[in-house]
Amino acid sequence: MEKLIAYAQQMRSHAHAPYSNYTVGAAVLTADGNMIGGCNVESSSYGLTCCAERVALYRAVAEGHSSFKALAVATENGGSLCGACRQVVWDLCGDIPIFITDKNGKFEETSSSKLLPEAFDQDNLT
Ligand code: THU
């Protein structure tokens, strides 16, 4: 998990965040052992911004991965995942461990089910 956290921290340096200056990195560990990274990408039309977690997960899906074991998220202050990302993580990953780290490498472990209790998901659609 140290490697996944370090990769998320590295991804922070790729962030495009000229409006908020809040840079975020994320890294997802696939079932077959690959680490796929993402960073937040902001738009001048603010609502088009995409969070680091979703960039990492959508990139992983686009590269052919469909099963995930863990997620690491890196911010300056150890800030948590937004609500939209919590839903996407639950939908694509189910209940996985999530490591949230700050700029000093201090981290906390949580999980998708802790971050999004009583989630809406595909089971509600059948
Ligand atoms: N952001 C993320 O990348 N992930 C989150 O879970 C929270 C917010 C980004 C979006 C925006 O570029 C900046 O942080 C400030 O909201």
Backbone and ligand atoms as CSV (ligand in chain L), in Angstrom:
chain,resi,resn,atom,element,x,y,z
A,1,MET,N,N,0.826,-1.218,0.000
A,1,MET,CA,C,0.000,0.000,0.000
A,1,MET,C,C,0.859,1.268,0.000
A,2,GLU,N,N,2.081,1.131,0.530
A,2,GLU,CA,C,2.982,2.307,0.507
A,2,GLU,C,C,3.219,2.761,-0.937
A,3,LYS,N,N,3.360,1.779,-1.835
A,3,LYS,CA,C,3.617,2.120,-3.249
A,3,LYS,C,C,2.418,2.840,-3.862
A,4,LEU,N,N,1.235,2.389,-3.521
A,4,LEU,CA,C,0.016,3.003,-4.073
A,4,LEU,C,C,-0.125,4.442,-3.553
A,5,ILE,N,N,0.174,4.624,-2.276
A,5,ILE,CA,C,0.092,5.963,-1.680
A,5,ILE,C,C,1.137,6.884,-2.316
A,6,ALA,N,N,2.334,6.366,-2.495
A,6,ALA,CA,C,3.403,7.170,-3.108
A,6,ALA,C,C,3.037,7.553,-4.544
A,7,TYR,N,N,2.375,6.621,-5.247
A,7,TYR,CA,C,1.984,6.909,-6.632
A,7,TYR,C,C,0.904,8.003,-6.673
A,8,ALA,N,N,-0.036,7.937,-5.743
A,8,ALA,CA,C,-1.073,8.978,-5.669
A,8,ALA,C,C,-0.426,10.332,-5.385
A,9,GLN,N,N,0.564,10.346,-4.512
A,9,GLN,CA,C,1.241,11.612,-4.202
A,9,GLN,C,C,1.970,12.153,-5.431
A,10,GLN,N,N,2.589,11.248,-6.162
A,10,GLN,CA,C,3.284,11.640,-7.399
A,10,GLN,C,C,2.298,12.227,-8.408
A,11,MET,N,N,1.120,11.618,-8.505
A,11,MET,CA,C,0.116,12.080,-9.466
A,11,MET,C,C,-0.366,13.497,-9.167
A,12,ARG,N,N,-0.268,13.899,-7.915
A,12,ARG,CA,C,-0.675,15.268,-7.541
A,12,ARG,C,C,0.078,16.313,-8.343
A,13,SER,N,N,1.323,16.007,-8.678
A,13,SER,CA,C,2.141,16.998,-9.381
A,13,SER,C,C,1.672,17.192,-10.826
A,14,HIS,N,N,0.808,16.300,-11.310
A,14,HIS,CA,C,0.283,16.440,-12.676
A,14,HIS,C,C,-1.033,17.223,-12.709
A,15,ALA,N,N,-1.553,17.565,-11.549
A,15,ALA,CA,C,-2.878,18.201,-11.492
A,15,ALA,C,C,-2.910,19.498,-12.303
A,16,HIS,N,N,-4.074,19.733,-12.926
A,16,HIS,CA,C,-4.322,21.000,-13.611
A,16,HIS,C,C,-5.388,21.706,-12.781
A,17,ALA,N,N,-4.935,22.556,-11.847
A,17,ALA,CA,C,-5.868,23.167,-10.890
A,17,ALA,C,C,-5.614,24.665,-10.749
A,18,PRO,N,N,-5.695,25.424,-11.878
A,18,PRO,CA,C,-5.373,26.848,-11.815
A,18,PRO,C,C,-6.441,27.682,-11.110
A,19,TYR,N,N,-7.646,27.132,-10.919
A,19,TYR,CA,C,-8.734,27.920,-10.333
A,19,TYR,C,C,-8.814,27.743,-8.825
A,20,SER,N,N,-8.689,26.509,-8.374
A,20,SER,CA,C,-8.768,26.268,-6.924
A,20,SER,C,C,-7.383,26.199,-6.288
A,21,ASN,N,N,-6.378,25.892,-7.081
A,21,ASN,CA,C,-5.036,25.608,-6.551
A,21,ASN,C,C,-5.035,24.456,-5.552
A,22,TYR,N,N,-6.059,23.637,-5.607
A,22,TYR,CA,C,-6.137,22.466,-4.725
A,22,TYR,C,C,-5.806,21.243,-5.588
A,23,THR,N,N,-4.589,20.777,-5.470
A,23,THR,CA,C,-4.157,19.674,-6.326
A,23,THR,C,C,-4.439,18.333,-5.643
A,24,VAL,N,N,-4.912,17.400,-6.455
A,24,VAL,CA,C,-5.271,16.075,-5.935
A,24,VAL,C,C,-4.670,15.014,-6.862
A,25,GLY,N,N,-4.145,13.969,-6.241
A,25,GLY,CA,C,-3.660,12.806,-6.997
A,25,GLY,C,C,-4.398,11.571,-6.520
A,26,ALA,N,N,-4.553,10.614,-7.402
A,26,ALA,CA,C,-5.216,9.363,-7.013
A,26,ALA,C,C,-4.530,8.208,-7.723
A,27,ALA,N,N,-4.592,7.049,-7.104
A,27,ALA,CA,C,-4.056,5.847,-7.744
A,27,ALA,C,C,-4.920,4.668,-7.338
A,28,VAL,N,N,-5.303,3.882,-8.337
A,28,VAL,CA,C,-6.136,2.711,-8.086
A,28,VAL,C,C,-5.304,1.458,-8.378
A,29,LEU,N,N,-5.473,0.475,-7.505
A,29,LEU,CA,C,-4.781,-0.807,-7.681
A,29,LEU,C,C,-5.746,-1.793,-8.314
A,30,THR,N,N,-5.376,-2.326,-9.466
A,30,THR,CA,C,-6.265,-3.259,-10.168
A,30,THR,C,C,-6.077,-4.672,-9.603
A,31,ALA,N,N,-7.061,-5.521,-9.882
A,31,ALA,CA,C,-7.015,-6.893,-9.360
A,31,ALA,C,C,-5.777,-7.634,-9.850
A,32,ASP,N,N,-5.301,-7.273,-11.041
A,32,ASP,CA,C,-4.111,-7.951,-11.560
A,32,ASP,C,C,-2.819,-7.216,-11.208
A,33,GLY,N,N,-2.886,-6.293,-10.269
A,33,GLY,CA,C,-1.661,-5.719,-9.702
A,33,GLY,C,C,-1.125,-4.468,-10.369
A,34,ASN,N,N,-1.887,-3.888,-11.289
A,34,ASN,CA,C,-1.445,-2.634,-11.922
A,34,ASN,C,C,-1.868,-1.433,-11.071
A,35,MET,N,N,-1.062,-0.392,-11.112
A,35,MET,CA,C,-1.440,0.869,-10.484
A,35,MET,C,C,-1.734,1.875,-11.589
A,36,ILE,N,N,-2.932,2.471,-11.545
A,36,ILE,CA,C,-3.327,3.462,-12.552
A,36,ILE,C,C,-3.581,4.779,-11.820
A,37,GLY,N,N,-2.969,5.845,-12.316
A,37,GLY,CA,C,-3.046,7.123,-11.619
A,37,GLY,C,C,-3.957,8.128,-12.303
A,38,GLY,N,N,-4.341,9.141,-11.537
A,38,GLY,CA,C,-5.123,10.257,-12.063
A,38,GLY,C,C,-4.876,11.501,-11.234
A,39,CYS,N,N,-5.253,12.636,-11.805
A,39,CYS,CA,C,-5.128,13.902,-11.070
A,39,CYS,C,C,-6.364,14.733,-11.417
A,40,ASN,N,N,-6.649,15.750,-10.614
A,40,ASN,CA,C,-7.794,16.599,-10.964
A,40,ASN,C,C,-7.451,17.478,-12.159
A,41,VAL,N,N,-8.443,17.662,-13.015
A,41,VAL,CA,C,-8.300,18.488,-14.212
A,41,VAL,C,C,-9.445,19.499,-14.202
A,42,GLU,N,N,-9.100,20.774,-13.974
A,42,GLU,CA,C,-10.125,21.806,-13.848
A,42,GLU,C,C,-10.406,22.478,-15.184
A,43,SER,N,N,-11.625,23.043,-15.264
A,43,SER,CA,C,-12.056,23.769,-16.463
A,43,SER,C,C,-12.430,25.200,-16.072
A,44,SER,N,N,-12.272,26.134,-17.025
A,44,SER,CA,C,-12.709,27.507,-16.786
A,44,SER,C,C,-14.222,27.546,-16.579
A,45,SER,N,N,-14.936,26.562,-17.136
A,45,SER,CA,C,-16.359,26.367,-16.847
A,45,SER,C,C,-16.403,25.364,-15.693
A,46,TYR,N,N,-16.360,25.873,-14.477
A,46,TYR,CA,C,-15.992,25.079,-13.299
A,46,TYR,C,C,-16.620,23.689,-13.210
A,47,GLY,N,N,-17.887,23.608,-13.620
A,47,GLY,CA,C,-18.609,22.345,-13.466
A,47,GLY,C,C,-18.057,21.215,-14.313
A,48,LEU,N,N,-17.230,21.538,-15.273
A,48,LEU,CA,C,-16.654,20.499,-16.136
A,48,LEU,C,C,-15.418,19.861,-15.522
A,49,THR,N,N,-14.979,20.387,-14.417
A,49,THR,CA,C,-13.814,19.832,-13.716
A,49,THR,C,C,-14.027,18.363,-13.416
A,50,CYS,N,N,-12.958,17.583,-13.538
A,50,CYS,CA,C,-13.054,16.175,-13.142
A,50,CYS,C,C,-12.066,15.889,-12.018
A,51,CYS,N,N,-12.548,15.249,-10.989
A,51,CYS,CA,C,-11.723,14.924,-9.823
A,51,CYS,C,C,-10.690,13.847,-10.148
A,52,ALA,N,N,-9.634,13.845,-9.356
A,52,ALA,CA,C,-8.535,12.895,-9.543
A,52,ALA,C,C,-9.003,11.440,-9.464
A,53,GLU,N,N,-9.905,11.165,-8.536
A,53,GLU,CA,C,-10.351,9.778,-8.348
A,53,GLU,C,C,-11.062,9.266,-9.593
A,54,ARG,N,N,-11.923,10.137,-10.168
A,54,ARG,CA,C,-12.651,9.699,-11.359
A,54,ARG,C,C,-11.735,9.617,-12.567
A,55,VAL,N,N,-10.777,10.515,-12.667
A,55,VAL,CA,C,-9.815,10.412,-13.772
A,55,VAL,C,C,-9.083,9.074,-13.680
A,56,ALA,N,N,-8.637,8.716,-12.488
A,56,ALA,CA,C,-7.894,7.453,-12.319
A,56,ALA,C,C,-8.779,6.254,-12.666
A,57,LEU,N,N,-10.002,6.266,-12.162
A,57,LEU,CA,C,-10.874,5.105,-12.394
A,57,LEU,C,C,-11.323,5.010,-13.851
A,58,TYR,N,N,-11.661,6.144,-14.449
A,58,TYR,CA,C,-12.101,6.099,-15.853
A,58,TYR,C,C,-10.925,5.718,-16.759
A,59,ARG,N,N,-9.762,6.184,-16.393
A,59,ARG,CA,C,-8.575,5.796,-17.169
A,59,ARG,C,C,-8.353,4.289,-17.059
A,60,ALA,N,N,-8.494,3.771,-15.840
A,60,ALA,CA,C,-8.301,2.324,-15.635
A,60,ALA,C,C,-9.320,1.525,-16.450
A,61,VAL,N,N,-10.570,1.980,-16.436
A,61,VAL,CA,C,-11.603,1.282,-17.220
A,61,VAL,C,C,-11.252,1.351,-18.701
A,62,ALA,N,N,-10.823,2.530,-19.156
A,62,ALA,CA,C,-10.489,2.695,-20.578
A,62,ALA,C,C,-9.303,1.826,-20.980
A,63,GLU,N,N,-8.457,1.504,-20.015
A,63,GLU,CA,C,-7.308,0.639,-20.302
A,63,GLU,C,C,-7.647,-0.839,-20.142
A,64,GLY,N,N,-8.930,-1.129,-19.892
A,64,GLY,CA,C,-9.373,-2.521,-19.899
A,64,GLY,C,C,-9.515,-3.177,-18.538
A,65,HIS,N,N,-9.368,-2.413,-17.465
A,65,HIS,CA,C,-9.479,-2.997,-16.117
A,65,HIS,C,C,-10.923,-2.891,-15.620
A,66,SER,N,N,-11.344,-3.937,-14.910
A,66,SER,CA,C,-12.720,-3.918,-14.411
A,66,SER,C,C,-12.832,-4.366,-12.961
A,67,SER,N,N,-11.723,-4.727,-12.356
A,67,SER,CA,C,-11.768,-5.176,-10.970
A,67,SER,C,C,-10.665,-4.465,-10.188
A,68,PHE,N,N,-11.055,-3.909,-9.029
A,68,PHE,CA,C,-10.116,-3.041,-8.297
A,68,PHE,C,C,-10.002,-3.451,-6.834
A,69,LYS,N,N,-8.787,-3.294,-6.315
A,69,LYS,CA,C,-8.530,-3.773,-4.941
A,69,LYS,C,C,-8.380,-2.667,-3.909
A,70,ALA,N,N,-7.908,-1.508,-4.332
A,70,ALA,CA,C,-7.669,-0.424,-3.365
A,70,ALA,C,C,-7.514,0.892,-4.117
A,71,LEU,N,N,-7.738,1.984,-3.369
A,71,LEU,CA,C,-7.594,3.323,-3.941
A,71,LEU,C,C,-6.805,4.181,-2.959
A,72,ALA,N,N,-5.899,4.993,-3.490
A,72,ALA,CA,C,-5.203,5.974,-2.651
A,72,ALA,C,C,-5.479,7.359,-3.207
A,73,VAL,N,N,-5.671,8.317,-2.316
A,73,VAL,CA,C,-5.962,9.703,-2.696
A,73,VAL,C,C,-5.000,10.614,-1.934
A,74,ALA,N,N,-4.370,11.537,-2.664
A,74,ALA,CA,C,-3.395,12.438,-2.036
A,74,ALA,C,C,-3.802,13.883,-2.225
A,75,THR,N,N,-3.854,14.611,-1.117
A,75,THR,CA,C,-4.118,16.049,-1.163
A,75,THR,C,C,-3.105,16.738,-0.239
A,76,GLU,N,N,-3.161,18.056,-0.241
A,76,GLU,CA,C,-2.256,18.786,0.656
A,76,GLU,C,C,-2.569,18.495,2.119
A,77,ASN,N,N,-3.877,18.482,2.423
A,77,ASN,CA,C,-4.294,18.462,3.833
A,77,ASN,C,C,-5.024,17.190,4.243
A,78,GLY,N,N,-4.968,16.158,3.391
A,78,GLY,CA,C,-5.666,14.914,3.741
A,78,GLY,C,C,-7.170,15.006,3.580
A,79,GLY,N,N,-7.623,15.927,2.719
A,79,GLY,CA,C,-9.064,16.103,2.481
A,79,GLY,C,C,-9.683,14.846,1.886
A,80,SER,N,N,-10.946,14.643,2.202
A,80,SER,CA,C,-11.627,13.410,1.796
A,80,SER,C,C,-12.200,13.504,0.377
A,81,LEU,N,N,-12.825,12.408,-0.067
A,81,LEU,CA,C,-13.388,12.319,-1.419
A,81,LEU,C,C,-14.740,13.043,-1.483
A,82,CYS,N,N,-15.013,13.672,-2.618
A,82,CYS,CA,C,-16.310,14.340,-2.778
A,82,CYS,C,C,-17.409,13.290,-2.952
A,83,GLY,N,N,-18.639,13.738,-2.849
A,83,GLY,CA,C,-19.773,12.820,-2.937
A,83,GLY,C,C,-19.874,12.107,-4.278
A,84,ALA,N,N,-19.618,12.841,-5.361
A,84,ALA,CA,C,-19.706,12.228,-6.696
A,84,ALA,C,C,-18.694,11.099,-6.829
A,85,CYS,N,N,-17.480,11.332,-6.351
A,85,CYS,CA,C,-16.447,10.288,-6.442
A,85,CYS,C,C,-16.788,9.099,-5.559
A,86,ARG,N,N,-17.388,9.339,-4.413
A,86,ARG,CA,C,-17.788,8.223,-3.537
A,86,ARG,C,C,-18.748,7.299,-4.284
A,87,GLN,N,N,-19.696,7.894,-5.030
A,87,GLN,CA,C,-20.655,7.084,-5.785
A,87,GLN,C,C,-19.941,6.283,-6.879
A,88,VAL,N,N,-19.042,6.948,-7.610
A,88,VAL,CA,C,-18.348,6.272,-8.714
A,88,VAL,C,C,-17.439,5.161,-8.172
A,89,VAL,N,N,-16.773,5.422,-7.059
A,89,VAL,CA,C,-15.921,4.382,-6.457
A,89,VAL,C,C,-16.780,3.186,-6.057
A,90,TRP,N,N,-17.923,3.455,-5.431
A,90,TRP,CA,C,-18.803,2.351,-5.031
A,90,TRP,C,C,-19.277,1.564,-6.261
A,91,ASP,N,N,-19.687,2.278,-7.299
A,91,ASP,CA,C,-20.203,1.602,-8.500
A,91,ASP,C,C,-19.140,0.737,-9.171
A,92,LEU,N,N,-17.925,1.250,-9.277
A,92,LEU,CA,C,-16.897,0.536,-10.047
A,92,LEU,C,C,-16.063,-0.422,-9.208
A,93,CYS,N,N,-15.955,-0.156,-7.921
A,93,CYS,CA,C,-15.030,-0.925,-7.080
A,93,CYS,C,C,-15.716,-1.735,-5.995
A,94,GLY,N,N,-16.953,-1.390,-5.647
A,94,GLY,CA,C,-17.556,-2.026,-4.482
A,94,GLY,C,C,-16.832,-1.584,-3.219
A,95,ASP,N,N,-16.836,-2.462,-2.223
A,95,ASP,CA,C,-16.257,-2.080,-0.927
A,95,ASP,C,C,-14.756,-2.392,-0.903
A,96,ILE,N,N,-13.966,-1.376,-1.107
A,96,ILE,CA,C,-12.502,-1.543,-1.114
A,96,ILE,C,C,-11.882,-0.602,-0.071
A,97,PRO,N,N,-10.670,-0.918,0.375
A,97,PRO,CA,C,-9.968,0.022,1.251
A,97,PRO,C,C,-9.543,1.275,0.493
A,98,ILE,N,N,-9.630,2.406,1.179
A,98,ILE,CA,C,-9.240,3.697,0.588
A,98,ILE,C,C,-8.267,4.375,1.548
A,99,PHE,N,N,-7.128,4.758,1.009
A,99,PHE,CA,C,-6.088,5.410,1.809
A,99,PHE,C,C,-6.045,6.881,1.429
A,100,ILE,N,N,-6.179,7.748,2.412
A,100,ILE,CA,C,-6.184,9.192,2.162
A,100,ILE,C,C,-4.950,9.786,2.830
A,101,THR,N,N,-4.128,10.445,2.026
A,101,THR,CA,C,-2.846,10.917,2.540
A,101,THR,C,C,-2.685,12.423,2.352
A,102,ASP,N,N,-1.860,13.009,3.197
A,102,ASP,CA,C,-1.584,14.445,3.054
A,102,ASP,C,C,-0.168,14.668,2.500
A,103,LYS,N,N,0.217,15.920,2.415
A,103,LYS,CA,C,1.498,16.232,1.749
A,103,LYS,C,C,2.716,15.680,2.518
A,104,ASN,N,N,2.512,15.374,3.789
A,104,ASN,CA,C,3.621,14.833,4.581
A,104,ASN,C,C,3.663,13.302,4.577
A,105,GLY,N,N,2.708,12.695,3.880
A,105,GLY,CA,C,2.686,11.236,3.818
A,105,GLY,C,C,1.913,10.598,4.956
A,106,LYS,N,N,1.367,11.417,5.836
A,106,LYS,CA,C,0.507,10.877,6.899
A,106,LYS,C,C,-0.774,10.371,6.230
A,107,PHE,N,N,-1.211,9.141,6.573
A,107,PHE,CA,C,-2.408,8.647,5.908
A,107,PHE,C,C,-3.385,7.990,6.869
A,108,GLU,N,N,-4.645,7.957,6.412
A,108,GLU,CA,C,-5.694,7.263,7.148
A,108,GLU,C,C,-6.343,6.268,6.211
A,109,GLU,N,N,-6.729,5.120,6.764
A,109,GLU,CA,C,-7.437,4.124,5.954
A,109,GLU,C,C,-8.929,4.185,6.257
A,110,THR,N,N,-9.720,4.215,5.190
A,110,THR,CA,C,-11.162,4.101,5.323
A,110,THR,C,C,-11.627,3.104,4.266
A,111,SER,N,N,-12.896,3.133,3.897
A,111,SER,CA,C,-13.383,2.195,2.879
A,111,SER,C,C,-14.559,2.827,2.142
A,112,SER,N,N,-14.894,2.240,0.987
A,112,SER,CA,C,-16.012,2.773,0.199
A,112,SER,C,C,-17.318,2.717,0.989
A,113,SER,N,N,-17.534,1.640,1.728
A,113,SER,CA,C,-18.810,1.519,2.456
A,113,SER,C,C,-18.885,2.488,3.632
A,114,LYS,N,N,-17.728,2.807,4.215
A,114,LYS,CA,C,-17.750,3.814,5.290
A,114,LYS,C,C,-18.018,5.200,4.718
A,115,LEU,N,N,-17.465,5.462,3.540
A,115,LEU,CA,C,-17.629,6.796,2.947
A,115,LEU,C,C,-19.007,7.002,2.329
A,116,LEU,N,N,-19.652,5.889,1.950
A,116,LEU,CA,C,-20.977,6.008,1.324
A,116,LEU,C,C,-21.920,4.933,1.878
A,117,PRO,N,N,-22.344,5.091,3.131
A,117,PRO,CA,C,-23.259,4.103,3.709
A,117,PRO,C,C,-24.621,4.156,3.017
A,118,GLU,N,N,-25.288,3.008,2.980
A,118,GLU,CA,C,-26.632,2.904,2.376
A,118,GLU,C,C,-26.629,3.432,0.952
A,119,ALA,N,N,-25.631,3.027,0.191
A,119,ALA,CA,C,-25.446,3.552,-1.163
A,119,ALA,C,C,-26.565,3.152,-2.105
A,120,PHE,N,N,-26.839,4.027,-3.033
A,120,PHE,CA,C,-27.651,3.688,-4.209
A,120,PHE,C,C,-26.716,2.985,-5.181
A,121,ASP,N,N,-27.180,1.878,-5.782
A,121,ASP,CA,C,-26.346,1.224,-6.800
A,121,ASP,C,C,-27.196,0.379,-7.736
A,122,GLN,N,N,-26.543,-0.459,-8.527
A,122,GLN,CA,C,-27.251,-1.211,-9.552
A,122,GLN,C,C,-28.343,-2.129,-8.971
A,123,ASP,N,N,-28.192,-2.541,-7.740
A,123,ASP,CA,C,-29.203,-3.393,-7.119
A,123,ASP,C,C,-30.556,-2.696,-7.029
A,124,ASN,N,N,-30.518,-1.377,-6.981
A,124,ASN,CA,C,-31.767,-0.612,-6.916
A,124,ASN,C,C,-32.455,-0.509,-8.281
A,125,LEU,N,N,-31.737,-0.877,-9.314
A,125,LEU,CA,C,-32.262,-0.698,-10.671
A,125,LEU,C,C,-32.903,-1.970,-11.222
A,126,THR,N,N,-32.743,-3.091,-10.493
A,126,THR,CA,C,-33.261,-4.355,-11.040
A,126,THR,C,C,-34.633,-4.673,-10.472
L,1,THU,N1,N,-11.242,17.340,-6.068
L,1,THU,C1,C,-10.773,16.103,-6.373
L,1,THU,O1,O,-9.972,15.936,-7.288
L,1,THU,N2,N,-11.235,15.054,-5.658
L,1,THU,C2,C,-12.148,15.144,-4.642
L,1,THU,O2,O,-12.625,14.124,-4.159
L,1,THU,C3,C,-12.482,16.465,-4.108
L,1,THU,C4,C,-12.222,17.606,-5.023
L,1,THU,C5,C,-10.768,18.484,-6.836
L,1,THU,C6,C,-11.814,19.103,-7.725
L,1,THU,C7,C,-11.270,20.500,-7.874
L,1,THU,O3,O,-10.330,20.519,-8.937
L,1,THU,C8,C,-10.531,20.771,-6.583
L,1,THU,O4,O,-10.327,19.502,-5.981
L,1,THU,C9,C,-11.271,21.673,-5.627
L,1,THU,O5,O,-12.559,21.227,-5.406
